[in-house]
Amino acid sequence: MTDTKQRFSNSKTDSPSLRARGIYLLPNLFTSAALFAGFYAIVQAMNGNFEYAAIAIFIAMVMDGLDGRVARMTNTQSAFGAEYDSLSDMVSFGVAPALILYVWALKPLGKLGWIAAFIYCACAALRLARFNTKLDDEQQDKRYFQGLPSPAAAALLAGFVWVSYEYGVSGRDVFFGVLKMKWMAWGLTVFAGASMVSDLRYYSGKDINLKHSVPFIVMLGIVLAFVLISYSPPEVLFFVMAVYALSGYVMWLRGKLRAKKLSDLSD
């Protein structure tokens, strides 16, 4: 989803020729892989294999991040690829996470459970639709997303399930006789959905040019990140996704405080 704009905007005038020669194989293979991972996550959740389901969401996230970049690097952007990518995102980052959380923890809550799952699913659809309608908006700051990206929201929920599984905690456990996992899952599901359709700004990383040289410390940081993830994937990935999900609220709060400070100074 994050690179749908580039794939779409570079292909508006070549639709007839693309129809004549078919579709580009390489970038759409990555999109298909993301779609397959999302479908696989649904199947595993229905079979009660929540660890595999959560991992599949992260795999879908990686594949989704690669398809647009591959399309740009190989100059194979197309309108078909943009539409296919958006539909794949809806399955992998909209339907799949909602179903995983529902089967894992929300089902015992009855109507409240499936309503929370639907809220997330609907918010993912709205987030993707809003993103697609702003593809031609040149005024939008491309350094930031408007609302939490659907892959990040899906990874937040998947990370929560994965960490819980890693510690032997099911979606129906109770801590200290009060704290119920199903309600924590309910709150996180609604939070992720609301964050997607919010106007909060989230850093996109699109201003980073991978073709240019970077300081040595950046490369060292990347290596360290890989080491940490390989050491404890569930905890590290969930922590990173949680920090990213909260970063939009932190930026909003900082903006409010800065505006208040400027207002006080002007008075």
N, C-alpha and C positions, 0 to 999 in steps of 0.2 A: 504493500500500500504506500509506503513512504516514497517510492520512486514512480508511482503511477503518473504523476504530473509530467515528468520528463518524457515518459514513454508515449503519453498521449499528445502532448503539445508538439512534438517533433514529427507527428504523423498525420496531421489534419489534411494535408494536401495530397497525400499519396494513397488514399483509400482505394481508388479504382485499380491502380497498378498492383496493390497488395492483393485485392480480390482475384486479380488475374493470375498471380503467381503463387497463391496460397498464403500460408502463415509461416512466420519464422519459427524454426524448431527450437533453437538453443534456449532463449529466454523463457519460452512457454513450457519447456521441460522443467525448469525450476518452479514455475507457477504450478504445474501439474504435481510436482513433488510436494509442494506446500499443501495443495488440496488433498492429496493422498494422506499426508500426515494428519490433517484435520479430520478426515473421514476415519482413519485408523484410531484416532483418539476417541471418537464417538463409539466405535465398536468395542474398544477396550473398556471404556467406562460402562457400557451396557453389560459387559461380562465381569465387571467388578475388579478389573485390573487397573486400578487408579494410578499406580506408579507409571505404567507404560503410557497411559493416557496423558499424564502430565508431561512426560518426556516428549511425546509426539507433538505437543503444542509448541515446545521450544524448538523442535526440529522444523516445524512449519514456519516459525518466526525467522529462523536462519535462512530457509529457502526463499521466503518472501523478501528478505533483505537483499538477496542476491539477484533475483530475476531482473529488476530494473537496472541494476549496475551492469549486469552482463549485457543487457539490451543496449545500453549506452556505449559500452566498450566495443561492442561488435557492430554498432550502428544498425541495429535491428529493431528499433522502436516501431510500434504500430498501434492503431486504435483498437484492433482486436486484442492485443496483449494487455492494453490498459483495462478494457472491459473484463477480460478473463481474470486478470489480477484482482479486480474489485470483487467479483463473484467468489473467487477462491478465498479472499479475506473474510467474506461473510460466513462461509462455512467453517473455516479454521479458527477464526478469532471472534466469531459471533455465536454461532450455533453450538460448536463443540465445547467451549468453556462453560456455557450456560448449562448444557446437558451434564457435563462432568460434575459440576457443583451440585446440581439437582439430585443426581443419583447418589453422590457421595455423602451429602449432608442435608440437603434442603427438603427432600421428600417427606420426612416425618412431620414437617411443619404444615403439611396440607396445602391449602390455598396460598398461604403466605410464602411457602416454598417455591411453588411454580410461578407465582407472581414476580418474585425476586429474579428468578431465572429469565422470565420473559422481559422484565425491565432491562436486564443486561443485554439480552439479544436485540431488543428494539433499539436500545441506545447505540449498539454497534452498527446497526443498519443506518440509523440517523447520522452517525459519525462519518460513515463511508459516503453517504449521499451528500452530506455537506462538503466533504473533501472534494468530491467529484464536481460539484457545482462551482467550486472556486478555482478550478484548474487554470482559468484564463485571467484570474485576478492578479494583475501586475502590481497592485498596491500592497499586496500581502507580503509581510516580512518572511522570507523563506527560511530564515534562521530558526523560526519557531513554528510549532504546530498549534492549531487552535483546538484545544481539548486534548485529552490523553489519547495517543494513537491506539487503535484497536489491538495491534500485536502486543503492545506493552500491557494493556489491560488484561488480555488473555494470559500473558506470561505471569502477571501478578497472581491471578487465580490459580493457574497451574502450579506456580511456585509454592503457594500456600498448601495445596494438596500434597505436593511432593515432599515438602518439609514435614508435614504431619505424618505421612506414611513412613518417612525415614526414622521418626521417633516413635513409631508404633502407635500413633494416635489415629483413631477413626473419626469419621464425621459425626458420630453420634456419642462420643465420649463426653463425660462431665468432669470438670476439675473443681476440687474443693467444695463439691456439692452445689455449686452455684454457676460457674462458668461453663456454658454448654457450647461445644464446637459448632453445632448447627446454627446457633445465633451469631457466632463469630463469622461463619461462612456467609450467612445472610447479609450481615452488615458489610462485609468486604465485597460481596457481589453487587450490592446496590451502590456502594462507594465507587467501584470501578465503572459501573454504567453511567453514573452521574458525572464522573470526571471526563468521560468521553464526550459528552454533549455540552460540557461547560465551555466558557470562553477563556479559560485559563491558558496561559502560554507554556509550552513545553519545548525545550531545546531540541532541534531536529538534527543538528550536526551536518546540515547540507552546506555549510560554509567551509567545511574541511575538504581540502583538495588533496586526494590521495596521490596525485601525480607529482606533487611538490615534495621537496625534502622537509623533514621534521627534525626538531631538536632531539638529541640523544635521550633526554629524559622521557620524552614521549614514548619512544621505542621501549625503554626500560619499563615504563608503566604498563604497556601492552603485554609484555612478557610476564610481569608480575600478576596481571589480571588473569592470564591463562593458567598460571600456577595455582592461584587461589581457587579458580573455578574447578580445576582438575582435582584439587585436594578435597573439596566438599561442595559439589555442584548444587545440591538443593538449597543449602543455607545461603551460599554466596549469591546465586541467581535470584532467590526470593528477596534477599536484602537489597540487591541492586534495583530490582523492579519496584520495591516498596519506596526506596529513596527517590527514584525517578517519578513515581506516582505522586509523591508528596512535594516534589520540587515545584510543581505548578502552583500549589497553594502557598509555598514559601515566597515565590516570585510575586504573587498577587499581594501578599501581606507586606512585603518590602516596598512594593509600589505604593500601597496605601499609606504606609508610614512616611515614605519620602514625600508624597504629595501633602500630607499633613504638616510635615516639617517646613516645606516651602511655603505653605499657606500661613503658618505661624510667623515665619520670617517676613513675609510680605505685609502682615498686619503690624 
